[in-house]
Amino acid sequence: MGRPTLRAFLRDAAGVSALEFALILPIMLLLLVGMTEMSNGIDAWRKVTLLSRAVADLTAQGDKQNPMSAATMADILKSSKLVLRPFDATNAQIVVSALGVDIKNLALKPRVCSSAATANAKARAVGVASDLNVPPGFQVTGTRYILAEVTMPYAPMLGSALVNQLGGSNGQITLVVSTPWPTRGGQPYGLNPNSEVILPNGSPCAS
């Protein structure tokens, strides 16, 4: 009788192992999906950040003419989207603005001197940008700098319901990156050592 009992015990142990595996498998799959989604989301954020930096840097170099030609600005906005690959750049919104600093009169609120945007976005209105603060390092009266703002919706491959619970909508979260960049091109103005880049159809800063 000993041997049949041992066989039955071994069969029971295998059954217990199968049951344990069945209980653990959903947790393992959840961890795998979570790690995959997290790495994909981080990569998307990194790409949007690189896109914002690319737009800011290319625009800050200016053009052969000032104001910058519309064709040059269009090329910058179009070619910069290649940075997002393999992510879809169709819904990426880009706004790039030339800003001026006047600490005395406007405190830490910069002035939008000229602005441009992709077709699916809206350029900033010329005037004081009440929703912005002059970043550290640019807080000197007369400073000119470029600000690139990129907004892109990101939809995870799985877990869209969870995204909604975490504050997203329609199974998506919105990635937003703003990059200030010192001007490196354009034309000098007044006695200021900096140069000023004027975007298409724009005008120089008032001060």
Backbone hydrogen bonds, N-H to C=O, Kabsch-Sander energy under -0.5 kcal/mol:
donor,donor_aa,acceptor,acceptor_aa,energy
5,T,1,M,-1.7
6,L,2,G,-2.0
7,R,3,R,-2.5
8,A,4,P,-2.4
9,F,5,T,-2.0
10,L,6,L,-2.5
11,R,7,R,-2.6
12,D,8,A,-2.2
13,A,9,F,-2.5
14,A,10,L,-2.2
15,G,11,R,-1.9
16,V,12,D,-2.4
17,S,13,A,-2.4
18,A,14,A,-2.4
19,L,15,G,-2.2
20,E,16,V,-2.7
21,F,17,S,-2.7
22,A,18,A,-2.3
23,L,19,L,-1.7
24,I,20,E,-2.1
25,L,21,F,-2.7
28,M,24,I,-2.4
29,L,25,L,-2.8
30,L,26,P,-2.3
31,L,27,I,-2.4
32,L,28,M,-2.3
33,V,29,L,-2.8
34,G,30,L,-2.6
35,M,31,L,-2.6
36,T,32,L,-2.2
37,E,33,V,-2.8
38,M,34,G,-2.4
39,S,35,M,-2.3
40,N,36,T,-2.2
41,G,37,E,-2.7
42,I,38,M,-2.6
43,D,39,S,-2.0
44,A,40,N,-2.1
45,W,41,G,-2.4
46,R,42,I,-2.4
47,K,43,D,-2.2
48,V,44,A,-2.3
49,T,45,W,-2.2
50,L,46,R,-2.4
51,L,47,K,-2.4
52,S,48,V,-2.3
53,R,49,T,-2.2
54,A,50,L,-2.5
55,V,51,L,-2.5
56,A,52,S,-2.2
57,D,53,R,-2.7
58,L,54,A,-2.6
59,T,55,V,-2.3
60,A,56,A,-2.2
61,Q,57,D,-0.8
61,Q,58,L,-0.6
62,G,59,T,-1.8
68,M,198,I,-3.5
73,M,69,S,-2.1
74,A,70,A,-2.4
75,D,71,A,-2.2
76,I,72,T,-2.2
77,L,73,M,-2.3
78,K,74,A,-2.4
79,S,75,D,-3.1
80,S,76,I,-2.0
81,K,77,L,-0.7
81,K,78,K,-0.5
82,L,79,S,-1.5
83,V,80,S,-1.9
84,L,81,K,-1.6
85,R,82,L,-1.2
87,F,84,L,-2.6
92,A,89,A,-1.2
93,Q,151,T,-3.2
95,V,149,E,-2.6
96,V,116,A,-2.8
97,S,147,L,-2.5
98,A,114,S,-3.0
99,L,97,S,-0.6
99,L,145,Y,-3.3
100,G,111,R,-2.4
101,V,143,T,-1.9
106,L,102,D,-2.6
107,A,103,I,-0.8
109,K,106,L,-2.3
111,R,100,G,-2.9
112,V,110,P,-0.5
112,V,127,G,-3.4
113,C,98,A,-2.9
113,C,111,R,-0.7
114,S,98,A,-1.2
116,A,96,V,-2.7
118,T,94,I,-2.0
121,A,118,T,-1.9
127,G,112,V,-1.9
129,A,110,P,-2.7
130,S,128,V,-1.2
132,L,129,A,-1.6
134,V,108,L,-2.8
138,F,135,P,-2.0
140,V,138,F,-2.3
142,G,101,V,-3.1
143,T,140,V,-2.2
145,Y,99,L,-2.1
146,I,181,W,-3.5
147,L,97,S,-2.7
148,A,179,T,-2.3
149,E,95,V,-3.2
149,E,147,L,-0.5
150,V,177,V,-2.9
151,T,93,Q,-2.4
152,M,175,L,-2.5
154,Y,173,I,-3.4
163,V,159,G,-1.7
164,N,160,S,-1.8
165,Q,161,A,-1.5
166,L,162,L,-1.4
167,G,164,N,-1.3
168,G,163,V,-2.7
169,S,172,Q,-2.0
172,Q,169,S,-1.7
173,I,154,Y,-2.4
175,L,152,M,-3.0
175,L,173,I,-0.6
176,V,174,T,-0.5
177,V,150,V,-2.5
179,T,148,A,-2.8
181,W,146,I,-2.8
183,T,144,R,-1.1
184,R,60,A,-3.1
185,G,60,A,-1.6
187,Q,196,E,-1.9
189,Y,194,N,-0.8
192,N,189,Y,-1.5
196,E,187,Q,-2.6
198,I,196,E,-0.5
199,L,197,V,-0.5
202,G,199,L,-2.1
203,S,113,C,-0.8
